[in-house]
Amino acid sequence: MAEKLIQYYKYIREVAGYEGKIDLATSTKIPSTKAAMAPDSDENITLFKEAIHKITGKDAPEY
């Protein structure tokens, strides 16, 4: 459960730092503390990938 969402948070922290993490939480409305409990549904994964692309200008990695 939520393994991919947690990986996206780790990725954004490495690439965009703390500000990127805040932007990801704001964009997805799923803070890192709740990402561990949220399902790795197709909808959530798409939401995170789109937010990461918006924040970094790069495609999100596949996990």
Secondary structure, DSSP 8 states (H G I E B T S, - for coil): --HHHHHHHHHHHHHHHHHHHHHHHHHHS--HHHHTTS---HHHHHHHHHHHHHHHSS-----
